[in-house]
Amino acid sequence: MGSGSKACKSGWDKIQFKKFCQKSGIKTPPWFILSPKNKARLLTKIPFVIKPSDSGSSVDVFIVKNKKDLKILNLDKLFRTYKNLLVEDFIVGIEATVGILGEKALPVVEIRPPKGEWFSFENKYSGKTKEIPNAPSLAFEKIKELQKIALRIHNQLGYRDFSRSDFIVAKDGIYALEINTIPGLTPQSLLPKAAEAAGIAFDKMIKRLVAMAY
């Protein structure tokens, strides 16, 4: 079930995914690889997002909005823990995610963290974030565009069966953030919620994935 190792690696590694977006003409937040040698560059990038290239669930992802946040950030610990760190521009907009099941894009799910916060590890699993199928804050045209981009990413990376891509919808366009190679598969996860919005109950979705793998 799911994609092969080569396809997964090209999406699971966030740096590889960014390079794919640039090569394919898919809009993504401007970025660079952070190292101890170029960390002074951070002062010119505020606000920004810093994240490991090979982690998930927003673990050790930080949004730095001012110099005070930067002083609190323990860069030395991050450098010791991760092989590569990615810095990207902080984009203001509506966060949305698009699941792919088989060869079709599922309804877009809008993600609304608590006011003034973001979709952090804590907010992902605490129940504080609203995850709303059919993205009521987005126009029909934006929803169709998101689905088109997510399906394009899925296909061009060579994925099969399922995936889920995350986006920020800003005033100046749609930015691809990352693709989830193995999305969460509990009834409360984003992909099953999107499938349910499309009329596919959780047990039917799982049976469909098993049938596709078989």
MDTraj code that builds the backbone (N, CA, C; nanometers):
import mdtraj as md
import numpy as np

residues = "MET GLY SER GLY SER LYS ALA CYS LYS SER GLY TRP ASP LYS ILE GLN PHE LYS LYS PHE CYS GLN LYS SER GLY ILE LYS THR PRO PRO TRP PHE ILE LEU SER PRO LYS ASN LYS ALA ARG LEU LEU THR LYS ILE PRO PHE VAL ILE LYS PRO SER ASP SER GLY SER SER VAL ASP VAL PHE ILE VAL LYS ASN LYS LYS ASP LEU LYS ILE LEU ASN LEU ASP LYS LEU PHE ARG THR TYR LYS ASN LEU LEU VAL GLU ASP PHE ILE VAL GLY ILE GLU ALA THR VAL GLY ILE LEU GLY GLU LYS ALA LEU PRO VAL VAL GLU ILE ARG PRO PRO LYS GLY GLU TRP PHE SER PHE GLU ASN LYS TYR SER GLY LYS THR LYS GLU ILE PRO ASN ALA PRO SER LEU ALA PHE GLU LYS ILE LYS GLU LEU GLN LYS ILE ALA LEU ARG ILE HIS ASN GLN LEU GLY TYR ARG ASP PHE SER ARG SER ASP PHE ILE VAL ALA LYS ASP GLY ILE TYR ALA LEU GLU ILE ASN THR ILE PRO GLY LEU THR PRO GLN SER LEU LEU PRO LYS ALA ALA GLU ALA ALA GLY ILE ALA PHE ASP LYS MET ILE LYS ARG LEU VAL ALA MET ALA TYR".split()
xyz = np.array([
    [0.0848, -0.1197, 0.0000],
    [0.0000, 0.0000, 0.0000],
    [0.0879, 0.1241, 0.0000],
    [0.0530, 0.2199, -0.0815],
    [0.1279, 0.3436, -0.0849],
    [0.2379, 0.3436, -0.1883],
    [0.3205, 0.4449, -0.1838],
    [0.4226, 0.4666, -0.2853],
    [0.5509, 0.3898, -0.2521],
    [0.6367, 0.3742, -0.3513],
    [0.7650, 0.3088, -0.3312],
    [0.8624, 0.3984, -0.2583],
    [0.9785, 0.3415, -0.2235],
    [1.0758, 0.4141, -0.1426],
    [1.1327, 0.5360, -0.2151],
    [1.1549, 0.5243, -0.3460],
    [1.2128, 0.6350, -0.4213],
    [1.1183, 0.7553, -0.4232],
    [0.9910, 0.7296, -0.4503],
    [0.8925, 0.8381, -0.4524],
    [0.8760, 0.8993, -0.3142],
    [0.8726, 0.8136, -0.2120],
    [0.8556, 0.8639, -0.0755],
    [0.9722, 0.9531, -0.0338],
    [1.0941, 0.9126, -0.0684],
    [1.2122, 0.9899, -0.0295],
    [1.2100, 1.1287, -0.0917],
    [1.1615, 1.1396, -0.2161],
    [1.1602, 1.2688, -0.2848],
    [1.0599, 1.3657, -0.2245],
    [0.9646, 1.3135, -0.1473],
    [0.8679, 1.4013, -0.0823],
    [0.8893, 1.4118, 0.0665],
    [0.9334, 1.3028, 0.1270],
    [0.9525, 1.3004, 0.2712],
    [1.0632, 1.3968, 0.3140],
    [1.1695, 1.4034, 0.2365],
    [1.2759, 1.4999, 0.2641],
    [1.2325, 1.6371, 0.2140],
    [1.2197, 1.7309, 0.3060],
    [1.1628, 1.8610, 0.2707],
    [1.2504, 1.9398, 0.1732],
    [1.3820, 1.9204, 0.1806],
    [1.4701, 1.9893, 0.0863],
    [1.4496, 1.9351, -0.0548],
    [1.4379, 1.8035, -0.0669],
    [1.4119, 1.7438, -0.1972],
    [1.2772, 1.7901, -0.2532],
    [1.1790, 1.8036, -0.1635],
    [1.0475, 1.8500, -0.2078],
    [1.0539, 1.9942, -0.2559],
    [1.1296, 2.0789, -0.1864],
    [1.1439, 2.2182, -0.2290],
    [1.2096, 2.2263, -0.3664],
    [1.3132, 2.1440, -0.3864],
    [1.3813, 2.1424, -0.5160],
    [1.2874, 2.0947, -0.6261],
    [1.2041, 1.9969, -0.5938],
    [1.1048, 1.9495, -0.6901],
    [1.0088, 2.0618, -0.7285],
    [0.9596, 2.1365, -0.6289],
    [0.8662, 2.2463, -0.6562],
    [0.9299, 2.3510, -0.7471],
    [1.0531, 2.3880, -0.7168],
    [1.1217, 2.4880, -0.7982],
    [1.1403, 2.4395, -0.9415],
    [1.1791, 2.3144, -0.9557],
    [1.2013, 2.2580, -1.0886],
    [1.0712, 2.2467, -1.1669],
    [0.9618, 2.2219, -1.0964],
    [0.8328, 2.1979, -1.1620],
    [0.7483, 2.3238, -1.1767],
    [0.7984, 2.4375, -1.1270],
    [0.7226, 2.5613, -1.1378],
    [0.6052, 2.5687, -1.0423],
    [0.6155, 2.4982, -0.9296],
    [0.5110, 2.5018, -0.8268],
    [0.5537, 2.6000, -0.7187],
    [0.4688, 2.6952, -0.6906],
    [0.5026, 2.7998, -0.5947],
    [0.5233, 2.7421, -0.4546],
    [0.6326, 2.7817, -0.3917],
    [0.6637, 2.7397, -0.2557],
    [0.7354, 2.8552, -0.1869],
    [0.7241, 2.8683, -0.0553],
    [0.7909, 2.9811, 0.0112],
    [0.9415, 2.9824, -0.0157],
    [1.0003, 3.1005, -0.0427],
    [1.1458, 3.1107, -0.0591],
    [1.2168, 3.0476, 0.0601],
    [1.3321, 2.9853, 0.0343],
    [1.3963, 2.9051, 0.1374],
    [1.5474, 2.8987, 0.1187],
    [1.6155, 2.8517, 0.2223],
    [1.7571, 2.8179, 0.2114],
    [1.7913, 2.7154, 0.3188],
    [1.9023, 2.6446, 0.3001],
    [1.9496, 2.5471, 0.3979],
    [2.0336, 2.6203, 0.5020],
    [2.0000, 2.6013, 0.6277],
    [2.0700, 2.6695, 0.7368],
    [2.1880, 2.5857, 0.7856],
    [2.2991, 2.6509, 0.8096],
    [2.4170, 2.5861, 0.8666],
    [2.4788, 2.6801, 0.9690],
    [2.5694, 2.6312, 1.0544],
    [2.6354, 2.7207, 1.1498],
    [2.7101, 2.8351, 1.0816],
    [2.7516, 2.8134, 0.9573],
    [2.8285, 2.9163, 0.8864],
    [2.7421, 3.0323, 0.8362],
    [2.6147, 3.0061, 0.8083],
    [2.5318, 3.1134, 0.7524],
    [2.4178, 3.1560, 0.8451],
    [2.4270, 3.1221, 0.9743],
    [2.3161, 3.1518, 1.0653],
    [2.2935, 3.3027, 1.0852],
    [2.3951, 3.3839, 1.0570],
    [2.3768, 3.5295, 1.0681],
    [2.2731, 3.5792, 0.9671],
    [2.2516, 3.5015, 0.8640],
    [2.1531, 3.5386, 0.7607],
    [2.0114, 3.5458, 0.8167],
    [1.9896, 3.4777, 0.9280],
    [1.8557, 3.4759, 0.9878],
    [1.8074, 3.6153, 1.0259],
    [1.8992, 3.7018, 1.0643],
    [1.8620, 3.8374, 1.1062],
    [1.7946, 3.9153, 0.9944],
    [1.8267, 3.8797, 0.8705],
    [1.7683, 3.9503, 0.7558],
    [1.6407, 3.8843, 0.7056],
    [1.6020, 3.7710, 0.7664],
    [1.4884, 3.6938, 0.7152],
    [1.3644, 3.7019, 0.8029],
    [1.3745, 3.7651, 0.9180],
    [1.2597, 3.7718, 1.0099],
    [1.1410, 3.8414, 0.9435],
    [1.0206, 3.7853, 0.9477],
    [0.9830, 3.6584, 1.0114],
    [1.0144, 3.5384, 0.9212],
    [1.0387, 3.4237, 0.9847],
    [1.0677, 3.3034, 0.9072],
    [1.0233, 3.1792, 0.9832],
    [1.0248, 3.0673, 0.9124],
    [0.9952, 2.9357, 0.9710],
    [1.1217, 2.8522, 0.9612],
    [1.1581, 2.7852, 1.0681],
    [1.2723, 2.6942, 1.0660],
    [1.2220, 2.5543, 1.0968],
    [1.2678, 2.4561, 1.0200],
    [1.2202, 2.3193, 1.0392],
    [1.3279, 2.2192, 0.9968],
    [1.3292, 2.1011, 1.0582],
    [1.4185, 1.9949, 1.0115],
    [1.3715, 1.9449, 0.8755],
    [1.4659, 1.9012, 0.7930],
    [1.4273, 1.8521, 0.6607],
    [1.3695, 1.7116, 0.6664],
    [1.3929, 1.6408, 0.7784],
    [1.3561, 1.4989, 0.7828],
    [1.2754, 1.4620, 0.9064],
    [1.1868, 1.5520, 0.9471],
    [1.1013, 1.5242, 1.0621],
    [0.9558, 1.5495, 1.0221],
    [0.8627, 1.5134, 1.1096],
    [0.7213, 1.5309, 1.0779],
    [0.6411, 1.5755, 1.1983],
    [0.5098, 1.5933, 1.1772],
    [0.4163, 1.6347, 1.2826],
    [0.4544, 1.7666, 1.3485],
    [0.5274, 1.8495, 1.2752],
    [0.5707, 1.9817, 1.3240],
    [0.6647, 1.9729, 1.4437],
    [0.7299, 1.8584, 1.4626],
    [0.8278, 1.8443, 1.5702],
    [0.9490, 1.9325, 1.5388],
    [0.9875, 2.0151, 1.6350],
    [1.1006, 2.1072, 1.6214],
    [1.0858, 2.2031, 1.5035],
    [0.9631, 2.2415, 1.4762],
    [0.9358, 2.3490, 1.3809],
    [0.9088, 2.4759, 1.4617],
    [0.9723, 2.5847, 1.4230],
    [0.9573, 2.7099, 1.4978],
    [0.9265, 2.8245, 1.4021],
    [0.8356, 2.9119, 1.4444],
    [0.8085, 3.0354, 1.3712],
    [0.8731, 3.1498, 1.4485],
    [0.9636, 3.2186, 1.3836],
    [1.0348, 3.3306, 1.4458],
    [0.9797, 3.4601, 1.3863],
    [0.9107, 3.5372, 1.4705],
    [0.8453, 3.6587, 1.4217],
    [0.9209, 3.7866, 1.4592],
    [1.0169, 3.7741, 1.5514],
    [1.0916, 3.8927, 1.5941],
    [1.2265, 3.8491, 1.6538],
    [1.3108, 3.9462, 1.6894],
    [1.4436, 3.9145, 1.7422],
    [1.4369, 3.8446, 1.8773],
    [1.3308, 3.8704, 1.9537],
    [1.3141, 3.8035, 2.0826],
    [1.2961, 3.6535, 2.0614],
    [1.2128, 3.6162, 1.9625],
    [1.1945, 3.4744, 1.9294],
    [1.3264, 3.4105, 1.8868],
    [1.4052, 3.4864, 1.8132],
    [1.5332, 3.4344, 1.7635],
    [1.6299, 3.4066, 1.8791],
    [1.6286, 3.4920, 1.9809],
    [1.7170, 3.4725, 2.0958],
    [1.6779, 3.3478, 2.1755],
    [1.5482, 3.3180, 2.1782],
    [1.4999, 3.2010, 2.2523],
    [1.5340, 3.0712, 2.1795],
    [1.5412, 3.0784, 2.0480],
    [1.5650, 2.9608, 1.9648],
    [1.7016, 2.8983, 1.9951],
    [1.7022, 2.7706, 2.0264],
    [1.8262, 2.6997, 2.0584],
    [1.8824, 2.6361, 1.9308],
    [1.9543, 2.7155, 1.8534],
    [2.0077, 2.6673, 1.7264],
    [2.1118, 2.5573, 1.7461],
    [2.1934, 2.5699, 1.8480],
    [2.2975, 2.4697, 1.8704],
    [2.2370, 2.3310, 1.8902],
    [2.1282, 2.3243, 1.9637],
    [2.0601, 2.1959, 1.9860],
    [2.0048, 2.1402, 1.8553],
    [1.9460, 2.2286, 1.7742],
    [1.8915, 2.1839, 1.6462],
    [2.0013, 2.1333, 1.5538],
    [2.1138, 2.2025, 1.5506],
    [2.2269, 2.1586, 1.4678],
    [2.2789, 2.0223, 1.5128],
    [2.2763, 1.9975, 1.6441],
    [2.3232, 1.8679, 1.6956],
    [2.2241, 1.7561, 1.6657],
    [2.0969, 1.7915, 1.6588],
    [1.9928, 1.6893, 1.6459],
    [1.9660, 1.6481, 1.5019],
    [1.9751, 1.7441, 1.4094],
    [1.9336, 1.7180, 1.2716],
    [2.0470, 1.7394, 1.1724],
    [2.0440, 1.6602, 1.0677],
    [2.1449, 1.6709, 0.9633],
    [2.1286, 1.7994, 0.8841],
    [2.0027, 1.8326, 0.8491],
    [1.9754, 1.9533, 0.7705],
    [1.8586, 2.0313, 0.8291],
    [1.8743, 2.1628, 0.8347],
    [1.7679, 2.2521, 0.8771],
    [1.7290, 2.3414, 0.7602],
    [1.6011, 2.3638, 0.7476],
    [1.5464, 2.4420, 0.6377],
    [1.4852, 2.5700, 0.6935],
    [1.5136, 2.6814, 0.6305],
    [1.4523, 2.8093, 0.6678],
    [1.3706, 2.8584, 0.5491],
    [1.2466, 2.8946, 0.5741],
    [1.1638, 2.9484, 0.4660],
    [1.0889, 3.0715, 0.5128],
    [1.0543, 3.1558, 0.4182],
    [0.9787, 3.2768, 0.4502],
    [0.8471, 3.2405, 0.5186],
    [0.8071, 3.3201, 0.6154],
    [0.6784, 3.3013, 0.6809],
    [0.5698, 3.3644, 0.5938],
    [0.4793, 3.2820, 0.5465],
    [0.3726, 3.3273, 0.4573],
    [0.2418, 3.3361, 0.5347],
    [0.1780, 3.4500, 0.5291],
    [0.0495, 3.4701, 0.5965],
    [-0.0627, 3.4281, 0.5013],
    [-0.1544, 3.3459, 0.5517],
    [-0.2653, 3.3034, 0.4688],
    [-0.3471, 3.1952, 0.5366],
    [-0.4312, 3.1309, 0.4591],
    [-0.5167, 3.0234, 0.5080],
    [-0.4460, 2.8900, 0.4838],
    [-0.4338, 2.8109, 0.5894],
    [-0.3693, 2.6801, 0.5741],
    [-0.4733, 2.5782, 0.5293],
    [-0.4352, 2.4988, 0.4308],
    [-0.5268, 2.3987, 0.3761],
    [-0.4496, 2.2737, 0.3395],
    [-0.5177, 2.1610, 0.3406],
    [-0.4541, 2.0355, 0.3034],
    [-0.5446, 1.9595, 0.2074],
    [-0.4823, 1.8882, 0.1134],
    [-0.5572, 1.8171, 0.0092],
    [-0.5106, 1.6729, 0.0041],
    [-0.6018, 1.5822, 0.0309],
    [-0.5711, 1.4405, 0.0225],
    [-0.5989, 1.3863, -0.1169],
    [-0.5190, 1.2874, -0.1548],
    [-0.5407, 1.2144, -0.2798],
    [-0.5727, 1.0706, -0.2436],
    [-0.6782, 1.0178, -0.2998],
    [-0.7157, 0.8779, -0.2803],
    [-0.7348, 0.8151, -0.4172],
    [-0.6503, 0.7159, -0.4484],
    [-0.6524, 0.6604, -0.5834],
    [-0.5987, 0.7634, -0.6801],
    [-0.6794, 0.8021, -0.7740],
    [-0.6381, 0.9013, -0.8734],
    [-0.7190, 1.0302, -0.8629],
    [-0.7865, 1.0493, -0.7501],
    [-0.8726, 1.1658, -0.7361],
    [-0.8363, 1.2483, -0.6135],
    [-0.8519, 1.3796, -0.6261],
    [-0.8317, 1.4700, -0.5129],
    [-0.9585, 1.4724, -0.4283],
    [-0.9412, 1.4620, -0.2992],
    [-1.0531, 1.4677, -0.2051],
    [-1.0884, 1.6131, -0.1739],
    [-1.2003, 1.6372, -0.1060],
    [-1.2342, 1.7744, -0.0661],
    [-1.1223, 1.8387, 0.0150],
    [-1.1017, 1.9664, -0.0077],
    [-0.9987, 2.0426, 0.0641],
    [-1.0408, 2.0599, 0.2098],
    [-0.9460, 2.0404, 0.3000],
    [-0.9717, 2.0617, 0.4425],
    [-0.9005, 2.1895, 0.4864],
    [-0.9769, 2.2817, 0.5404],
    [-0.9198, 2.4059, 0.5940],
    [-0.8756, 2.3830, 0.7378],
    [-0.7580, 2.4334, 0.7727],
    [-0.7023, 2.4147, 0.9065],
    [-0.7024, 2.5481, 0.9799],
    [-0.7731, 2.5528, 1.0932],
    [-0.7828, 2.6761, 1.1718],
    [-0.7280, 2.6536, 1.3121],
    [-0.6009, 2.6867, 1.3347],
    [-0.5449, 2.6781, 1.4708],
    [-0.6110, 2.7810, 1.5611],
    [-0.5902, 2.7721, 1.6919],
    [-0.6426, 2.8751, 1.7820],
    [-0.5945, 3.0137, 1.7388],
    [-0.6745, 3.1136, 1.7640],
    [-0.6443, 3.2501, 1.7204],
    [-0.5070, 3.2933, 1.7700],
    [-0.4273, 3.3456, 1.6774],
    [-0.2945, 3.3944, 1.7110],
    [-0.1893, 3.2856, 1.7192],
    [-0.2292, 3.1599, 1.6949],
    [-0.1339, 3.0496, 1.7013],
    [-0.1216, 2.9840, 1.5632],
    [-0.0485, 2.8727, 1.5577],
    [-0.0292, 2.8035, 1.4311],
    [-0.0457, 2.6536, 1.4516],
    [-0.0341, 2.5769, 1.3429],
    [-0.0610, 2.4332, 1.3468],
    [0.0611, 2.3584, 1.4012],
    [0.0921, 2.3844, 1.5266],
    [0.2086, 2.3252, 1.5934],
    [0.1792, 2.1814, 1.6332],
    [0.2814, 2.1124, 1.6837],
    [0.2627, 1.9749, 1.7307],
    [0.1519, 1.9688, 1.8349],
    [0.1555, 2.0618, 1.9308],
    [0.0542, 2.0628, 2.0363],
    [-0.0855, 2.0853, 1.9793],
    [-0.0960, 2.1825, 1.8869],
    [-0.2269, 2.2141, 1.8308],
    [-0.2779, 2.1078, 1.7343],
    [-0.1880, 2.0261, 1.6805],
    [-0.2311, 1.9162, 1.5935],
    [-0.3083, 1.8111, 1.6718],
    [-0.2622, 1.7850, 1.7949],
    [-0.3135, 1.6689, 1.8676],
    [-0.3905, 1.7019, 1.9953],
    [-0.4085, 1.8287, 2.0238],
    [-0.4782, 1.8677, 2.1468],
    [-0.6280, 1.8855, 2.1265],
    [-0.6700, 1.8887, 2.0012],
    [-0.8110, 1.9131, 1.9733],
    [-0.8466, 2.0602, 1.9671],
    [-0.7465, 2.1472, 1.9803],
    [-0.7733, 2.2914, 1.9783],
    [-0.7909, 2.3457, 1.8360],
    [-0.7396, 2.2734, 1.7379],
    [-0.7450, 2.3203, 1.5993],
    [-0.8707, 2.2695, 1.5299],
    [-0.9357, 2.3578, 1.4557],
    [-1.0520, 2.3179, 1.3765],
    [-1.0056, 2.2716, 1.2384],
    [-1.0523, 2.1538, 1.1986],
    [-1.0187, 2.0976, 1.0675],
    [-1.1494, 2.0825, 0.9904],
    [-1.1706, 2.1723, 0.8940],
    [-1.3032, 2.1874, 0.8338],
    [-1.3029, 2.1435, 0.6872],
    [-1.3676, 2.0309, 0.6562],
    [-1.3766, 1.9873, 0.5165],
    [-1.4518, 2.0884, 0.4310],
    [-1.4165, 2.0913, 0.3050],
    [-1.4770, 2.1801, 0.2039],
    [-1.4382, 2.3267, 0.2202],
    [-1.3416, 2.3535, 0.3079],
    [-1.2746, 2.4838, 0.3180],
    [-1.3680, 2.6030, 0.2973],
    [-1.4533, 2.6328, 0.3941],
    [-1.5521, 2.7405, 0.3760],
    [-1.4932, 2.8795, 0.3539],
    [-1.3682, 2.9025, 0.3933],
    [-1.3074, 3.0354, 0.3760],
    [-1.2526, 3.0572, 0.2353],
    [-1.2529, 2.9527, 0.1531],
    [-1.1928, 2.9620, 0.0203],
    [-1.2973, 2.9616, -0.0897],
    [-1.2710, 3.0396, -0.1928],
    [-1.3604, 3.0432, -0.3085],
    [-1.3514, 2.9109, -0.3855],
    [-1.4553, 2.8824, -0.4607],
    [-1.4621, 2.7578, -0.5378],
    [-1.3417, 2.7437, -0.6299],
    [-1.3010, 2.8543, -0.6925],
    [-1.1872, 2.8508, -0.7856],
    [-1.0583, 2.8130, -0.7140],
    [-1.0385, 2.8636, -0.5913],
    [-0.9188, 2.8307, -0.5144],
    [-0.9180, 2.6836, -0.4755],
    [-1.0346, 2.6327, -0.4385],
    [-1.0448, 2.4914, -0.4013],
    [-1.0067, 2.4024, -0.5191],
    [-1.0575, 2.4345, -0.6368],
    [-1.0249, 2.3556, -0.7555],
    [-0.8756, 2.3657, -0.7891],
    [-0.8184, 2.4837, -0.7704],
    [-0.6764, 2.5020, -0.7986],
    [-0.5905, 2.4209, -0.7014],
    [-0.6284, 2.4205, -0.5734],
    [-0.5575, 2.3408, -0.4741],
    [-0.5610, 2.1931, -0.5096],
    [-0.6769, 2.1445, -0.5474],
    [-0.6907, 2.0031, -0.5837],
    [-0.6058, 1.9693, -0.7058],
    [-0.6037, 2.0597, -0.8014],
    [-0.5243, 2.0392, -0.9230],
    [-0.3753, 2.0315, -0.8904],
    [-0.3276, 2.1225, -0.8052],
    [-0.1855, 2.1242, -0.7693],
    [-0.1492, 1.9984, -0.6896],
    [-0.2352, 1.9609, -0.5940],
    [-0.2075, 1.8424, -0.5123],
    [-0.2001, 1.7167, -0.5983],
    [-0.2899, 1.7048, -0.6940],
    [-0.2894, 1.5877, -0.7827],
    [-0.1656, 1.5896, -0.8723],
    [-0.1266, 1.7080, -0.9146],
    [-0.0056, 1.7202, -0.9972],
    [0.1183, 1.6787, -0.9178],
    [0.1297, 1.7245, -0.7942],
    [0.2425, 1.6864, -0.7090],
    [0.2451, 1.5349, -0.6905],
    [0.1320, 1.4785, -0.6571],
    [0.1176, 1.3343, -0.6347],
    [0.1653, 1.2553, -0.7572],
    [0.1187, 1.2955, -0.8733],
    [0.1512, 1.2217, -0.9954],
    [0.2959, 1.2419, -1.0395],
    [0.3438, 1.3653, -1.0347],
    [0.4791, 1.3926, -1.0827],
    [0.5861, 1.3313, -0.9931],
    [0.5568, 1.3164, -0.8652],
    [0.6520, 1.2518, -0.7753],
    [0.6438, 1.0993, -0.7824],
    [0.5462, 1.0490, -0.8575],
    [0.5341, 0.9043, -0.8734],
    [0.4644, 0.8341, -0.7587],
    [0.3760, 0.9047, -0.6901],
    [0.3039, 0.8453, -0.5780],
    [0.1907, 0.7566, -0.6284],
    [0.1446, 0.6680, -0.5403],
    [0.0300, 0.5843, -0.5748],
    [-0.0559, 0.5628, -0.4504],
    [-0.1806, 0.5344, -0.4745],
    [-0.2806, 0.5015, -0.3718],
    [-0.3270, 0.6215, -0.2891],
    [-0.2318, 0.6896, -0.2219],
    [-0.2750, 0.8011, -0.1378],
    [-0.1574, 0.8918, -0.1033],
    [-0.1906, 1.0151, -0.0690],
    [-0.0940, 1.1133, -0.0191],
    [-0.1750, 1.2311, 0.0334],
    [-0.1063, 1.3275, 0.0935],
    [-0.1745, 1.4490, 0.1385],
    [-0.0764, 1.5638, 0.1328],
    [-0.1134, 1.6700, 0.0627],
    [-0.0253, 1.7864, 0.0468],
    [-0.0794, 1.9058, 0.1242],
    [0.0134, 1.9798, 0.1852],
    [-0.0228, 2.0954, 0.2673],
    [0.0119, 2.2250, 0.1951],
    [-0.0732, 2.3249, 0.2125],
    [-0.0590, 2.4517, 0.1411],
    [-0.0917, 2.5696, 0.2319],
    [-0.0408, 2.6869, 0.1909],
    [-0.0870, 2.8145, 0.2441],
    [-0.1479, 2.8918, 0.1271],
    [-0.2707, 2.9367, 0.1446],
    [-0.3365, 3.0188, 0.0430],
    [-0.3223, 3.1643, 0.0857],
    [-0.2330, 3.2365, 0.0188],
    [-0.2042, 3.3759, 0.0513],
    [-0.2697, 3.4686, -0.0507],
    [-0.2587, 3.5972, -0.0275],
    [-0.3184, 3.6940, -0.1198],
    [-0.2546, 3.6878, -0.2578],
    [-0.1257, 3.6511, -0.2622],
    [-0.0553, 3.6493, -0.3908],
    [-0.0446, 3.5091, -0.4508],
    [-0.1232, 3.4152, -0.3993],
    [-0.1255, 3.2839, -0.4621],
    [-0.1195, 3.1694, -0.3626],
    [-0.1067, 3.0487, -0.4162],
    [-0.1028, 2.9267, -0.3367],
    [0.0420, 2.8790, -0.3238],
    [0.0836, 2.8534, -0.2005],
    [0.2195, 2.8060, -0.1733],
    [0.2150, 2.6606, -0.1247],
    [0.2880, 2.5735, -0.1909],
    [0.3006, 2.4352, -0.1456],
    [0.4024, 2.4284, -0.0329],
    [0.3662, 2.3633, 0.0780],
    [0.4549, 2.3514, 0.1929],
    [0.5262, 2.2166, 0.1957],
    [0.4498, 2.1095, 0.1843],
    [0.5092, 1.9759, 0.1874],
    [0.4050, 1.8724, 0.1480],
    [0.4534, 1.7507, 0.1232],
    [0.3645, 1.6392, 0.0965],
    [0.3846, 1.5355, 0.2058],
    [0.2752, 1.4754, 0.2489],
    [0.2798, 1.3702, 0.3497],
    [0.2722, 1.2363, 0.2791],
    [0.3813, 1.1626, 0.2835],
    [0.3905, 1.0370, 0.2087],
    [0.3020, 0.9281, 0.2683],
    [0.2958, 0.9245, 0.4006],
    [0.2068, 0.8310, 0.4714],
    [0.1202, 0.9141, 0.5653],
    [0.0084, 0.9652, 0.5164],
    [-0.0770, 1.0500, 0.6013],
    [-0.1332, 0.9707, 0.7186],
    [-0.1731, 1.0433, 0.8218],
    [-0.2370, 0.9778, 0.9360],
    [-0.3599, 0.8995, 0.8924],
    [-0.3802, 0.7830, 0.9525],
    [-0.4897, 0.6953, 0.9098],
    [-0.5773, 0.6516, 1.0268],
    [-0.5966, 0.7423, 1.1216],
    [-0.6975, 0.7187, 1.2249],
    [-0.8262, 0.7890, 1.1806],
    [-0.9399, 0.7541, 1.2386],
    [-1.0645, 0.8226, 1.2000],
    [-1.0599, 0.9738, 1.2202],
    [-0.9710, 1.0204, 1.3099],
    [-0.9610, 1.1642, 1.3371],
    [-0.8581, 1.2336, 1.2483],
    [-0.7873, 1.1599, 1.1640],
    [-0.6821, 1.2179, 1.0807],
    [-0.7411, 1.2955, 0.9634],
    [-0.6573, 1.3782, 0.9025],
    [-0.7048, 1.4699, 0.7978],
    [-0.7492, 1.3982, 0.6708],
    [-0.6750, 1.2974, 0.6272],
    [-0.7140, 1.2261, 0.5058],
    [-0.8478, 1.1547, 0.5223],
    [-0.8702, 1.0784, 0.6295],
    [-1.0022, 1.0177, 0.6491],
    [-1.1158, 1.1189, 0.6618],
    [-1.0869, 1.2344, 0.7221],
    [-1.1904, 1.3384, 0.7317],
    [-1.2294, 1.3881, 0.5928],
    [-1.1283, 1.4053, 0.5062],
    [-1.1563, 1.4489, 0.3696],
    [-1.2328, 1.3419, 0.2940],
    [-1.1965, 1.2153, 0.3143],
    [-1.2670, 1.1050, 0.2480],
    [-1.4120, 1.0990, 0.2936],
    [-1.4338, 1.1195, 0.4223],
    [-1.5703, 1.1187, 0.4756],
    [-1.6536, 1.2301, 0.4127],
    [-1.5900, 1.3462, 0.3918],
    [-1.6603, 1.4582, 0.3272],
    [-1.6973, 1.4243, 0.1826],
    [-1.6226, 1.3300, 0.1244],
    [-1.6521, 1.2862, -0.0127],
    [-1.7482, 1.1685, -0.0147],
    [-1.7996, 1.1310, 0.1025],
    [-1.8953, 1.0210, 0.1106],
    [-1.8319, 0.8848, 0.1275],
    [-1.7030, 0.8815, 0.1648],
    [-1.6323, 0.7551, 0.1818],
    [-1.6054, 0.7344, 0.3303],
    [-1.6794, 0.6432, 0.3930],
    [-1.6622, 0.6168, 0.5353],
    [-1.5245, 0.5569, 0.5621],
    [-1.4803, 0.5667, 0.6862],
    [-1.3453, 0.5245, 0.7219],
    [-1.3167, 0.3796, 0.6833],
    [-1.4087, 0.2875, 0.7166],
    [-1.3850, 0.1459, 0.6862],
    [-1.3791, 0.1217, 0.5356],
    [-1.4610, 0.1941, 0.4598],
    [-1.4584, 0.1802, 0.3144],
    [-1.3274, 0.2347, 0.2560],
    [-1.2763, 0.3435, 0.3148],
    [-1.1498, 0.3991, 0.2678],
    [-1.0363, 0.2989, 0.2886],
    [-1.0328, 0.2375, 0.4073],
    [-0.9285, 0.1396, 0.4364],
    [-0.9393, 0.0199, 0.3422],
    [-1.0608, -0.0291, 0.3195],
    [-1.0805, -0.1411, 0.2274],
    [-1.0362, -0.1044, 0.0855],
    [-1.0612, 0.0213, 0.0465],
    [-1.0189, 0.0662, -0.0861],
    [-0.8669, 0.0697, -0.0974],
    [-0.7999, 0.1160, 0.0080],
    [-0.6535, 0.1186, 0.0069],
    [-0.5961, -0.0235, 0.0003],
    [-0.6574, -0.1146, 0.0747],
    [-0.6104, -0.2535, 0.0725],
    [-0.6317, -0.3137, -0.0658],
    [-0.7466, -0.2843, -0.1270],
    [-0.7749, -0.3374, -0.2623],
    [-0.6761, -0.2822, -0.3641],
    [-0.6408, -0.1542, -0.3534],
    [-0.5450, -0.0954, -0.4472],
    [-0.4076, -0.1581, -0.4294],
    [-0.3699, -0.1846, -0.3034],
    [-0.2390, -0.2467, -0.2786],
    [-0.2370, -0.3888, -0.3321],
    [-0.3484, -0.4600, -0.3150],
    [-0.3572, -0.5987, -0.3602],
    [-0.3531, -0.6082, -0.5122],
])
top = md.Topology()
chain = top.add_chain()
for i, resn in enumerate(residues, 1):
    res = top.add_residue(resn, chain, resSeq=i)
    for name in ("N", "CA", "C"):
        top.add_atom(name, md.element.get_by_symbol(name[0]), res)
traj = md.Trajectory(xyz[None], top)
